[in-house]
Amino acid sequence: MTAKIISGNKIAEEMRAEMKIEIEQLKSKHNLVPGLAVVLVGENPASVVYVRNKKKSCEEIGINSYEHKLPADTSEEKLLALVDKLNADDSVHGILVQLPLPKQIDENKVLNKIIPTKDVDGFHPFNVGRMLVGDPIFLPCTPHGVQQMLIRSGVKVEGSHVVIVGRSNIVGKPVAAILVQKAKGADATVTICHSRTKNLPAVTQLGDILIAAIGVPEFVKADMVREGAVVIDVGVNRVEDKTNPKGFKLVGDVDFEAVKAKASAISPVPGGVGPMTITMLLHNTIRAAKLKHNIA
Ligand SMILES: NC(=O)c1ccc[n+]([C@@H]2O[C@H](COP(=O)([O-])OP(=O)(O)OC[C@H]3O[C@@H](n4cnc5c(N)ncnc54)[C@H](OP(=O)(O)O)[C@@H]3O)[C@@H](O)[C@H]2O)c1
């Protein structure tokens, strides 16, 4: 069997085209331009790239983006004051504070300061709770992106056994919380695995859908995957590659070539979940703007 490729690039492009039209309508009918404030503290190279990509993606579909760059030695108090200011700013519908933050700043304190109606990352405990009870305002971007990839590539999630490897608060747990809901594009039987799971391959082989969010390059081998399973690879890992001018390449948490021969569908890295994460951030920003103005 050779697996169908679930292209996050293609699905993201499709969704962004839909959003662009929606934004044009918001402008023409409601004189409303959604706005996203992105806060970057310090110059972590990966964060700088993420923030640049978010800004570019906003501009491409017509969202206003407001960048706030602060020096690495910014105090917690100063950052909290900026969040307060953005909370009160009517042109800002979504606030994103790029993580990780420098060590003098308590990340939770900052994330909890963002008002839940502008929390487009979906990390505020209020939004986590709403997600868990099946009445979300915003779903976290990467997990929501995973669900959209499944739905939009025609995978039947309802009734399927989804096995997730990884239980982080940003990927594993929220993916489980979303896919277990009694709802369309969900309604799955969900198993979460982690580093203490006994006989992991026996558990992962039970998955009609296997989702890897581990952070270990090519950890999932073919013998861990059920014949015909759908495999979504959330992992993004840098591995040395002397043939690449950058000296490294990106690989996922799944041994792509080996697993491709056994799965019925698989998402690649890069070009899989990655582009969906920013897409869902754009989606949440539009949603925040519509909520603020009571637009259905
Ligand atoms: N594409 C995107 O937009 C996107 C977004 C977020 C993250 N990611 C990527 O997704 C991956 C996971 O990210 P994360 O933030 O969820 O990572 P994380 O916080 O480090 O969590 C990793 C999870 O994997 C589990 N794990 C680690 N080694 C294992 C093993 N040998 N067997 C079974 N489970 C194991 C850990 O178990 P324990 O809990 O027991 O330690 C933990 O639950 C990373 O590669 C990250 O870069 C991508």
The ligand as a Gaussian input file, in Angstrom:
#p B3LYP/6-31G(d) Opt

LIG

0 1
 N        3.682000      21.677000      13.638000
 C        3.478000      22.529000      14.623000
 O        2.950000      23.586000      14.424000
 C        3.884000      22.126000      16.005000
 C        3.335000      22.772000      17.113000
 C        3.703000      22.337000      18.383000
 C        4.629000      21.310000      18.513000
 N        5.178000      20.753000      17.405000
 C        6.145000      19.652000      17.494000
 O        5.479000      18.518000      18.012000
 C        6.372000      17.739000      18.807000
 C        5.785000      17.598000      20.193000
 O        5.686000      18.868000      20.784000
 P        5.204000      19.064000      22.299000
 O        5.336000      20.489000      22.627000
 O        3.913000      18.367000      22.473000
 O        6.389000      18.246000      23.042000
 P        6.620000      17.932000      24.584000
 O        5.970000      18.934000      25.457000
 O        8.075000      17.676000      24.726000
 O        5.846000      16.545000      24.784000
 C        6.303000      15.364000      24.199000
 C        5.431000      14.209000      24.610000
 O        5.954000      13.028000      24.020000
 C        6.105000      12.038000      25.003000
 N        7.281000      11.203000      24.721000
 C        8.576000      11.602000      24.634000
 N        9.370000      10.541000      24.400000
 C        8.555000       9.457000      24.346000
 C        8.770000       8.073000      24.157000
 N       10.000000       7.573000      23.989000
 N        7.700000       7.241000      24.157000
 C        6.465000       7.724000      24.340000
 N        6.188000       9.040000      24.531000
 C        7.225000       9.884000      24.539000
 C        6.315000      12.771000      26.315000
 O        5.929000      11.918000      27.365000
 P        5.977000      12.387000      28.925000
 O        4.807000      13.304000      29.103000
 O        5.836000      11.141000      29.678000
 O        7.295000      13.084000      29.111000
 C        5.404000      13.974000      26.124000
 O        4.094000      13.693000      26.555000
 C        7.705000      18.484000      18.747000
 O        8.483000      17.945000      17.696000
 C        7.315000      19.914000      18.402000
 O        8.328000      20.611000      17.734000
 C        4.818000      21.133000      16.162000

